[in-house]
Amino acid sequence: MSQERVEVIVVGAGPAGVAAALTLARAGVEVVVLERGAYPGAKNVMGGILYRQPTEELVPGFWREAPLERAIVEQRYLLLTEEDAIGLTYRTPAFGEPPYNAFSVLRAEWDRWFAQQAEAAGALIATEVTVEDVLWEDGRIVGVRAGEQGELAADVVVIADGANSLLAQKAGLARDWRPEEQALVAKELWRLPAEEIERRFNVPSGQGVAIEAFGAATGGLLGYGFLYTNRDTLSIGTGALLSELIEHEVNVSDLLDRFKRHPAIAPLLDGAELVEYSAHLIPEGGWRALPTLFTDGALVVGDAAGFVNPLSREGSNFAMISGKLAAETILEARALGDFSAHALSRYWEKLEKSFVLQDLETIRDVMPFVRARPYLLRDYPAAFAHSLRHYLTVDSTPKAQKYRAIVETLLAELGPSRLLRDAAALVFRLAR
Ligand SMILES: Cc1cc2nc3c(=O)[nH]c(=O)nc-3n(C[C@H](O)[C@H](O)[C@H](O)COP(=O)(O)OP(=O)(O)OC[C@H]3O[C@@H](n4cnc5c(N)ncnc54)[C@H](O)[C@@H]3O)c2cc1C
């Protein structure tokens, strides 16, 4: 690839990079995606729930032919203590019918299929190419260098290399991240026959369940555990902010082992066979940690830009839509023959009009709020579980006495002033 030139280089064949390449290729732009893995998806980790509507903005009707595992019809939220579980479940048959809401996917299969759509539109995807640096000329980015494989020049480089984007740092767009800005998550894939998954999770063939668990799922640290049903496997994982893991000297693999042993989780995995283990970063710095998103000759998309909503476990949709908006910006810049930062700043305007920046701004205070209250995911689950156990235990105690005892338990375990302070802080933030 030495000294060649194309119109656009995309670094990374994840959802963000492929969405950009697909949009550009469809418009007739000469685009090359450089991917370090043996194939798109080979090294990628996700829970993973893929959302139908944003994906259809890239490939309408994709669900008719893409490699999807199950349509998610049930969402469970669990608040765990060491032994107990409090749950909230939403289930609707509507999510199990076309056009669906969300699907479980395996990234190795999904990414490969998505990349094939970009190739079919005319993008070139070069695998086993690790980009090491960007090329500069007169203060603007003019291409990339990939070690011994040489240099490639372009009008624009789309930086889509995922969480911990070294390229965004080398391009001078991002600073080195801090441990409180990335979560480290361990994930395993367990094989279980499809019929057994359907029996255990009470779903018909082709439909599935997503579980998110808080509290003891992360040893009380700021993060969450998850369990998703695939066709004949289960995806299970847990993790927390790196700063919390470091401070409490917790190993994320040990955290996952503890989560799997929880009495509410262990029966779901019973008899399953371990297929795969992986661990990955999720950028959770949000609004306050955004890098510079464009410069002369380059744009940053997806995880590389920190576009993730950890509250609703959305990342793949942020990646795809930011990739699409970056591509649309490049098309406008191409029409003007101007790839300067000024022309590429339209990217920011497009992001601001979309859920990408609007959602990040909406949740900008949530992580600082929870980080400032390290007891939230420990003391609250325990106090609620104790109260519920007390309430549900039928032992001939008159109910009025039970109600009093529950209030006393909550006040004793949470502290009246702390309860009031937390409630006031929450109301203040919601009202802003
Ligand atoms: C455990 C876990 C669970 C998750 N669950 C969900 C979920 O359920 N739903 C959801 O929507 N999101 C989820 N996410 C987030 C989601 O996975 C990401 O937001 C999404 O993958 C970001 O896409 P991306 O294209 O920006 O980055 P990635 O998918 O990380 O892709 C980056 C690509 O760049 C390549 N690359 C990196 N460096 C180089 C280089 N120097 N040269 C060439 N190629 C390079 C990589 O190999 C990779 O293919 C989860 C993340 C994790 C870690």
The ligand as an SDF file (V2000), in Angstrom:
LIG
                    3D

 53 58  0  0  0  0  0  0  0  0999 V2000
  -18.6210   -5.8480   27.1840 C   0  0  0  0  0  0  0  0  0  0  0  0
  -19.3000   -4.8330   26.3330 C   0  0  0  0  0  0  0  0  0  0  0  0
  -20.6700   -4.8830   26.1740 C   0  0  0  0  0  0  0  0  0  0  0  0
  -21.3280   -3.9700   25.3560 C   0  0  0  0  0  0  0  0  0  0  0  0
  -22.6480   -4.0990   25.1520 N   0  0  0  0  0  0  0  0  0  0  0  0
  -23.2860   -3.2950   24.2760 C   0  0  0  0  0  0  0  0  0  0  0  0
  -24.6360   -3.5370   23.9420 C   0  0  0  0  0  0  0  0  0  0  0  0
  -25.2550   -4.4830   24.4150 O   0  0  0  0  0  0  0  0  0  0  0  0
  -25.2330   -2.6980   23.0340 N   0  0  0  0  0  0  0  0  0  0  0  0
  -24.5500   -1.6580   22.4630 C   0  0  0  0  0  0  0  0  0  0  0  0
  -25.1290   -0.9450   21.6330 O   0  0  0  0  0  0  0  0  0  0  0  0
  -23.2570   -1.4220   22.7700 N   0  0  0  0  0  0  0  0  0  0  0  0
  -22.6050   -2.2140   23.6420 C   0  0  0  0  0  0  0  0  0  0  0  0
  -21.2880   -2.0130   23.9200 N   0  0  0  0  0  0  0  0  0  0  0  0
  -20.5950   -0.8660   23.2980 C   0  0  0  0  0  0  0  0  0  0  0  0
  -20.2810   -1.1630   21.8150 C   0  0  0  0  0  0  0  0  0  0  0  0
  -19.6180   -2.3870   21.7270 O   0  0  0  0  0  0  0  0  0  0  0  0
  -19.4200   -0.0510   21.2360 C   0  0  0  0  0  0  0  0  0  0  0  0
  -19.9790    1.2020   21.5430 O   0  0  0  0  0  0  0  0  0  0  0  0
  -19.2640   -0.1860   19.7330 C   0  0  0  0  0  0  0  0  0  0  0  0
  -18.6730   -1.4000   19.4100 O   0  0  0  0  0  0  0  0  0  0  0  0
  -18.3880    0.9450   19.2140 C   0  0  0  0  0  0  0  0  0  0  0  0
  -18.1330    0.7340   17.8450 O   0  0  0  0  0  0  0  0  0  0  0  0
  -16.8200    1.3480   17.1900 P   0  0  0  0  0  0  0  0  0  0  0  0
  -16.8910    0.9890   15.7410 O   0  0  0  0  0  0  0  0  0  0  0  0
  -16.6720    2.7590   17.5610 O   0  0  0  0  0  0  0  0  0  0  0  0
  -15.6030    0.5880   17.9040 O   0  0  0  0  0  0  0  0  0  0  0  0
  -15.2280   -0.9550   17.8770 P   0  0  0  0  0  0  0  0  0  0  0  0
  -16.4080   -1.8070   17.7250 O   0  0  0  0  0  0  0  0  0  0  0  0
  -14.3390   -1.1700   19.0500 O   0  0  0  0  0  0  0  0  0  0  0  0
  -14.3820   -1.0950   16.5430 O   0  0  0  0  0  0  0  0  0  0  0  0
  -13.0850   -0.5370   16.4250 C   0  0  0  0  0  0  0  0  0  0  0  0
  -12.3610   -1.2960   15.3360 C   0  0  0  0  0  0  0  0  0  0  0  0
  -11.0980   -0.6830   15.0900 O   0  0  0  0  0  0  0  0  0  0  0  0
  -10.1050   -1.6890   14.9550 C   0  0  0  0  0  0  0  0  0  0  0  0
   -8.8280   -1.0430   15.3060 N   0  0  0  0  0  0  0  0  0  0  0  0
   -8.4450   -0.5730   16.5150 C   0  0  0  0  0  0  0  0  0  0  0  0
   -7.2260    0.0050   16.4300 N   0  0  0  0  0  0  0  0  0  0  0  0
   -6.8340   -0.1250   15.1390 C   0  0  0  0  0  0  0  0  0  0  0  0
   -5.6690    0.2740   14.4240 C   0  0  0  0  0  0  0  0  0  0  0  0
   -4.6750    0.9320   15.0460 N   0  0  0  0  0  0  0  0  0  0  0  0
   -5.5790   -0.0280   13.1060 N   0  0  0  0  0  0  0  0  0  0  0  0
   -6.5880   -0.6900   12.4820 C   0  0  0  0  0  0  0  0  0  0  0  0
   -7.7270   -1.0810   13.1070 N   0  0  0  0  0  0  0  0  0  0  0  0
   -7.8480   -0.7920   14.4160 C   0  0  0  0  0  0  0  0  0  0  0  0
  -10.5560   -2.7760   15.9280 C   0  0  0  0  0  0  0  0  0  0  0  0
   -9.9800   -4.0330   15.6250 O   0  0  0  0  0  0  0  0  0  0  0  0
  -12.0650   -2.7480   15.7160 C   0  0  0  0  0  0  0  0  0  0  0  0
  -12.4670   -3.5940   14.6630 O   0  0  0  0  0  0  0  0  0  0  0  0
  -20.6000   -2.9220   24.7240 C   0  0  0  0  0  0  0  0  0  0  0  0
  -19.2060   -2.8430   24.9000 C   0  0  0  0  0  0  0  0  0  0  0  0
  -18.5610   -3.8040   25.6770 C   0  0  0  0  0  0  0  0  0  0  0  0
  -17.0700   -3.7300   25.8150 C   0  0  0  0  0  0  0  0  0  0  0  0
  1  2  1  0
  2  3  1  0
  2 52  2  0
  3  4  2  0
  4  5  1  0
  4 50  1  0
  5  6  2  0
  6  7  1  0
  6 13  1  0
  7  8  2  0
  7  9  1  0
  9 10  1  0
 10 11  2  0
 10 12  1  0
 12 13  2  0
 13 14  1  0
 14 15  1  0
 14 50  1  0
 15 16  1  0
 16 17  1  0
 16 18  1  0
 18 19  1  0
 18 20  1  0
 20 21  1  0
 20 22  1  0
 22 23  1  0
 23 24  1  0
 24 25  2  0
 24 26  1  0
 24 27  1  0
 27 28  1  0
 28 29  2  0
 28 30  1  0
 28 31  1  0
 31 32  1  0
 32 33  1  0
 33 34  1  0
 33 48  1  0
 34 35  1  0
 35 36  1  0
 35 46  1  0
 36 37  1  0
 36 45  1  0
 37 38  2  0
 38 39  1  0
 39 40  1  0
 39 45  2  0
 40 41  1  0
 40 42  2  0
 42 43  1  0
 43 44  2  0
 44 45  1  0
 46 47  1  0
 46 48  1  0
 48 49  1  0
 50 51  2  0
 51 52  1  0
 52 53  1  0
M  END
$$$$
